[in-house]
Amino acid sequence: MGSSPMLWSASPPSPWGRGPGKWWALGGPLAVKAVGFLLLAGLLFRVLCSFPSSPAPALQISKGNCNLFNGDWIPNPSGPAYTNASCRFIDDHQNCMMNGRPDKGYLHWKWKPYGCDLPSFDAVRFLDSMRNRAWGLIGDSILRNQVQSLLCLLSKVEEPVEVYHDKEYKNRRWHFQSYNFTVSIVWAPFLIKSDVFENENGVSTSEIQLHLDVLDASWTSQYKSFDYVIISGGQWFLRTAVYLENGAVVGCHYCQNKNLVELGFEHLYHKTLQKVFSFIISAKHKPVIFFRTWSPDHFENGEWFNGGSCNRVTPYKKGEYREGYNERAMRAIELEEFNKAAAALRGSAGVERLKLMDTYSLSFLRPDGHVGPYRTPYPFAKDSKKAVSIQNDCLHWCVPGPIDAWNDLVMKMALD
């Protein structure tokens, strides 16, 4: 704790796209009134030299005084809208019920914004409103995680037909025939062009190469076909990578034994989001865009590769979550670049079509909602040593689980 954010531990890349381990930054919230030149100078010094210890406030998406992203998780005796028995669209690795998770308390919480209610997802109303429409969810496996929840909620009214998937099932499309409504998941973990070098077993053989000035064509080529888009970045941006512009190497992040400039993941994320928002602003096609913020992990007592786990069975209370440098930095970049894009659109019709879906603050309160050891059928062995060796996933979310609230927000924001 308290280590400099400019130092990085030599941790291997995660199978879920996680980069080097997180470091904790020191600092406290700034609540100083500038009175006179000296106090103003002191305040400026503190701003430049420290980060706040609590997460940045959520931007307000509201009617009246209600902020959808500021609230608490309250008990929900009725439980989830579906289960693994009623929905066949849950990937095995997020199917915590099927894989033997014994506690069920994590299923009995509902997100409650302060000052208003967030209605539960209404599949009939949603599908009726989305006739002849197409949704595209662009990003990494966390968005795939969200798609599972969305399909489960919608399949209570009608089961979709899968009409496309690629060889690796990373890009997929489903069609709700009665409504002529499609949902697509587009695999673009970096959002920009990437060259990934892996052997036949999926093991990296060289550093990823990222082209900071070229967007990933896997999503830009389909952009015109979508009426609604959810797009987001994730933990892939923390990975070791070489950065290129105009085809030439300009630096890297966490490149060992290479004589390259260390630019850091912050530089990568800034450049990527600037490129993404520039494309959205300048494109003639104007879908409704939801920019979803960072999804936090909750590894404790280590990381994914050295015994880190997430064994909590209840949500955090406000103030309990210990935000790391990576989370703080990435969220600050997201808010900064989104605000720039919104400012560029101000005064135009496009400003109403670019929306911040700030799931970060409600998600960091749910350490109990992750997959943990229940990625596969859990071996309830009496041998405790065998149990300890199980690798935990404290990044992805159980389905059903807290991620269902993300889709409650989607419906509220899309239809209101």
N, C-alpha and C positions, 0 to 999 in steps of 0.2 A: 504494500500500500504506500502511496505517496511517491512512487517512482516517476521519473520524468516521462511525459508522454512522447518524448523524442527517442526513447530507448525501446527496443523491441526484443522480446524473448524469442529464443530459437525454437519455436513450436512448429510442428509439421502442419501442412494444410489439412483441413478437416474434410471428411467425406461428405459433409453437408455444406461445404463452401466456406468454412470458418477459417480465418487467417490467424495471425499471431495472437497470443493471449492478451487479455485486456489489462490495462494498468489503471490504477485509481489516481485521480487528480485531486489536489487539495484546493480549498477555497470555500467561501460562504456567500450567501446571497447579498447583493449590494442594495442597501436601502438608505442611501445618504443623500440629503438635500444639499445642493450646491448653494452655498451662501458666501458670496464674495469669491475673489480670485483664488485664494489659497485653498478653500474647500473644493472648488471646482477642479483645481489641479490635482488635489489628493484623490478625488473621485476618478479622474481620468487615469491616474496611475494605477489605481486598484482595478479598473476595468481592463487595462492592458496587461496586467500581471496576474490575473486570476480568473478562474471559471466559477460559476455558481455551483453549489453542491447539489441543488435540487434541479429537476428537469425544467427546461424552458416551458412556459405556459403554452397550452394548446391554442391555436388560432380559433377564433369564434366562428362557427357556422351555426347560425341561430335565427330564430324568429323572436323578436322582443329581447328578453334578457337571458335566453336559454343557450348555453354553450353545449352542444352535443358531446363534446370530448372531455368535459370537466364534470366529474361525478364520482360515484362509488359503485362497487358491486354489492348488491343487496340479495338476501336469500330469496330463492325462487323454488318453492316447494313442488311446483308442477314439473320441474325438470326439463330435459331437452325436447325439442319438437320432433325428433326422430332418434332412432338407435341403429346400431349395426345390424339388427335383425330386420329393420324396416327399410334400410337403404343399402343398395349394392354398389354405390359409387365411392366407397371409402377405400383408399389404398391400404394395403396390409400394414405398412410401416406406421400409419397414423390411426390404426384401428385398435385403440387401447382396450376397448371392451372385449373384442375378440381375442386379444393377446393376453388376457387374464388380469388386467388391472383390478385389484380387489376393492379399492375404495371408490365410492360413487359421489362423494360430496362435491367434487369439482364440477359436476353436472348441474348443480342446484344453485346457481348464481345468475343474476341478471344485471346488465349494465343499466344504471339509473343516473342520467344527467341531472345536475342540480337545477331545480326550477322548472322541470318539464319531464314528460315521459317519453321514452323511446319505444314505440310500438314494436311488438314482435313481428317477425317477417310474415307477410301475408302473401302466400304464393299465388292465390287466385288473382288478387289485385295486381300483383307484379306482372304476371303473365298477360293479363288483359291489357295492361299498359304498354307491354313490349311486343305487341303483335307486329310482325314484319320488321323487326329490329334485330340488330346483331351486336353482341358484346365481345370485346377482346380484352383478355387479361394478360398483360405483358410483363415478364420478369422472370423470377426464379422459382424454386420449389415451394417457397412460402405462398406465392400466388396460386400454385397448384394445390396447396393445402386449402386455400380459401375456396377454390373452385369446387373441391369435394363437398364442402359445407353447402355451397350454393346449389349444387345439383341435388343434394339430399333434401334441402328445403323445398325445391321446386318439384321434385319427383313425387311429393305428396299429392300433387294435382295431376301431373302427367310425367311418365318416364321418358326421357329423351332417347333418341337413337344416335349412337356414335357414327358420324359420317366420315370422319377422317382421323388418322393418327399416323405419325411417322414411325420409322423402324424401332426407335427407342421409346416411343410413347411419351416423348417430351412435348411435342406439339400435337394437340388434339382438338376436335370440334364435335359438338353435340347439337342436335336439332330437335326442337319441340314442334312436332308436326302440326298439331292442332292450332298452333299460334304462329307458325312460320318464324320462330324465334331461335336464334343460334347463340351458343356460348363457345368461345374459342380460347384455348390457353396457348400462348406463344412463348416459347422458351428463348429468352434473351437476358441471361443473368447479368451481363455488363451493360446492356442497352446500346453499346457501341460495338464496332467490329472487333472480334477477338480471334486469335489463333491459339488453339489449345493443343498441346502435344501430349498424347497419352498412348500407352501400348494397348494391346488387345484386352488386357485385364482392367483397363481404366486407370492405370497408375501413371502419374505424370512423369514424363521423360525429360522435360525442359520447362523453363519458365513460360508462363502464358504471355503472349504478346498482345497488347491492347492499342488500337489505333484511335487516339483521342479526338481526331478530327473526322471520323467516319462513323455514322450510326449503323447499327446492326440491321441489315436488309431484311432479316427474317420478320421484323415487325413493320418497318417502314413500307415494305412492299404490299402489306395487307391493310395499311392504315385507312385507305379510302373505303374499305368494305365495312368498317365498324361505325356504328351509331353512338356507342358508348365504349369508353376505354378505362380500364384500371391499370395504372403503370406504377412501378416501384423499383427501387434498388434494394440491395441486401448485402449479406455478409461476403458475397463473392468479391466485393470491392476491397476487402481487407487482405486478399490473397497476394502472394508473391507474384510480381508481374513486371515485364519490361514495357515501357511506354514509348509510343511512336507518334510522330506527326509528320505529314507529308512523306510517309514511308521511311523516315529516318528516326533512329533511336534518340530520344531526348532525355531519358532518365529511367528510373525504375522505383519499385517499392520492395524493400527487404531482399535485395539481390546480394547474396553472399558470394564472395570471391569473384566479383565483377567490378571493374573500374568504371562504374556508372554513377551519375548523380542521383542521390536519394531524394525523390520528389514527394514521396509519401502518398498514402491513399486519399488524404484530404485534397490534394491537387487533382487526382483522378476524378473524385466525386464532383468537385466543382466543375471541372471541364465537361464531364459527361452530362450533368444536369443542365448546364448552359446550352449544350448542343441539343439536348432533348427539347427543352422549352423553346429554343429558337425555331426548331422544326415545327413544333405545335403552333406557334404564333404565326409563322409565315405560310403554313400549308393552306391551300384553298379549301380543302375539306375541313369542316369544323364539327367533329363529334364532341359529345360531352366527355370531359377528361376528369377522372378522379386520380389525383396523385397521392398514393398511399405512403405514409411515413414508415420509418424504420420499425422492424419487428424485433424486440429485444430478446436475448436469450436469458436463461437463469441458471447457468452452471454455478455450483457451489463446491468448495473444497477441491478445486482443480478445474481443469478444462476437459474437453471431450476425450483427449488422448492420454490423460493421466489420472483417471478416476473421478473426474468431475461428475456431479449428480444433481438431481432436482427432486428431492423427496418430500417437499412440502405438500400438504393436502388442503390448505386453505389459502385464500388470497392474502396479499400483503395489505396492511393498513397504510394510510397515507404517511409518508416519511420513512417507511421501513426499507424501501428499495434503495440499494446502493449503486448508483449509476456510475459506470466506468467511463474512461476517457473516450474509447471508441464510440460508445453510444452517444455521449454528449457531443462529440465532434461531428458525427454524421447527421445527427438531428439538427444541429445549428446550421450546417450546410444546406440541408433540405429546406429549412424555413427561409434562409437567406435567398436561395435561388428561386423558390416558389414566389416569394414576395416581389422579387425583381420581375418575374414573368407577369404576375398579376398587375404590377404597376405599368408595365409596357402595354397591357391590354385595356387599361383604365380608359373609360370613355367610349369603348367599342362594345359591340354586342358579344364579342368573344369572351369578355371578362366573366360573364355569367356561366360560361361553358367550361371554365377551368376551376376545379374545386379541390380543396385540400381535404383529404380523408385522413385525419390525424389519429390513427389507431394506437400510436405509441404510448400515450399516457394511460389509456385503459388497459393496454396489454402488459405494461411493466408491473401492474398490480397482481398478475396472475401466474406466479411461479408454479402453482399447482396444476396448471393446464397443459403442461408439456408432456410429450410422449415418454420421456425418461427411459427406463429399461424395457418398456413394453412395445418395442419396435417389432419384435417377433414373439411368438408364444413363449411366455415367461417360464423358464425351468425352475419350478418351485423345489429346488434341491435342498436337502438337509445340510449339505456341505456348504458352509457359509463362504468358504474361499471361492467356490465356483460362482456363487451369487455375486461376489464383489467384482469378478472379472467381466461382468456384463457391461457393455458400452452403453452409456446413456445418451439420449437425444434430448437436449434441453433447449433446442431451438424451434423445432416444429411442434405443432399443436395437435392434441387429441381431437378426433372427430367422432361424435359431437364434442363440443367443448367451448372455451372462451371465443374461439374464432367465429362461432356463429353470430356473435354480437357485431362483428365486422359487417356481416351481410344485413343485419338489422339497420346499420348505418347506411349501407348502400341503398337500401329501399327508401329510407327516409330522405336521403339526399337526392336520389334520382326522381322520386315522384312528387316531392314537395317543392 
